[in-house]
Amino acid sequence: RISDMATGLFLQHGFVTVTVAEIAELADVSVNTVYNYFPAKEDLFLDRMKHVTQRVARYVRARDPGES
């Protein structure tokens, strides 16, 4: 949930401008809770990127031979 909230804010406002405090407020948790799960703001971004990369990899592997 925290990661989902962060991703939404990053998409709306850009990674650089979003603060951990804003993420915490939107996720209805404390800043300390965010840092317990994600030691740095970059970890929030990378958490979702890992998921997206895995989905793309599954899609590519599922293609029929010769399919582009």
PEPEWO-V157559 format. One record per residue. PHI is phi in whole degrees, -180 to 180 (NA if undefined). OMEGA is omega in radians with two decimals (none if undefined). D_LAST is the distance of its C-alpha to the last C-alpha in Angstrom with 1 decimal. Layout:
# PEPEWO-V157559
phi->PHI omega->OMEGA d_last->D_LAST
phi->PHI omega->OMEGA d_last->D_LAST
This chain:
# PEPEWO-V157559
phi->NA omega->3.13 d_last->34.0
phi->-60 omega->-3.13 d_last->35.2
phi->-63 omega->3.11 d_last->31.7
phi->-64 omega->3.12 d_last->30.5
phi->-64 omega->3.13 d_last->33.4
phi->-62 omega->-3.13 d_last->32.8
phi->-60 omega->3.10 d_last->29.2
phi->-60 omega->3.12 d_last->30.4
phi->-66 omega->3.13 d_last->33.0
phi->-61 omega->3.14 d_last->30.8
phi->-67 omega->-3.11 d_last->28.5
phi->-76 omega->-2.94 d_last->31.6
phi->-118 omega->-3.09 d_last->33.8
phi->92 omega->-3.07 d_last->31.9
phi->-59 omega->-3.02 d_last->32.2
phi->-64 omega->-3.03 d_last->35.2
phi->-83 omega->-3.11 d_last->37.4
phi->-78 omega->3.11 d_last->37.0
phi->-104 omega->3.08 d_last->39.7
phi->-63 omega->3.10 d_last->39.9
phi->-62 omega->3.10 d_last->42.9
phi->-66 omega->3.10 d_last->40.8
phi->-62 omega->-3.13 d_last->38.2
phi->-60 omega->-3.13 d_last->41.1
phi->-62 omega->-3.13 d_last->42.8
phi->-65 omega->-3.14 d_last->39.8
phi->-83 omega->3.14 d_last->39.1
phi->60 omega->3.06 d_last->42.9
phi->-135 omega->3.09 d_last->43.5
phi->-83 omega->3.06 d_last->45.5
phi->-59 omega->3.11 d_last->44.2
phi->-60 omega->3.11 d_last->45.4
phi->-63 omega->3.10 d_last->43.2
phi->-58 omega->-3.11 d_last->40.1
phi->-69 omega->3.05 d_last->41.1
phi->-64 omega->-3.12 d_last->41.8
phi->-92 omega->-3.07 d_last->38.2
phi->-134 omega->-3.05 d_last->36.6
phi->-59 omega->3.12 d_last->38.8
phi->-142 omega->3.13 d_last->37.3
phi->-58 omega->3.12 d_last->35.5
phi->-59 omega->3.12 d_last->32.6
phi->-65 omega->3.07 d_last->32.2
phi->-65 omega->3.12 d_last->31.7
phi->-66 omega->-3.09 d_last->28.8
phi->-67 omega->3.12 d_last->27.3
phi->-59 omega->-3.14 d_last->27.8
phi->-75 omega->3.14 d_last->25.3
phi->-63 omega->3.11 d_last->22.8
phi->-61 omega->3.13 d_last->22.8
phi->-64 omega->-3.14 d_last->22.1
phi->-63 omega->3.13 d_last->19.1
phi->-61 omega->3.12 d_last->17.7
phi->-64 omega->3.12 d_last->18.2
phi->-65 omega->3.13 d_last->16.5
phi->-63 omega->3.13 d_last->13.3
phi->-61 omega->3.11 d_last->13.6
phi->-62 omega->3.13 d_last->14.2
phi->-62 omega->-3.12 d_last->11.2
phi->-64 omega->3.14 d_last->8.9
phi->-65 omega->-3.08 d_last->11.3
phi->-82 omega->-3.13 d_last->11.3
phi->-67 omega->3.05 d_last->7.8
phi->-72 omega->3.10 d_last->8.6
phi->-55 omega->3.14 d_last->8.6
phi->86 omega->3.13 d_last->6.3
phi->-75 omega->3.13 d_last->3.8
phi->-112 omega->none d_last->0.0
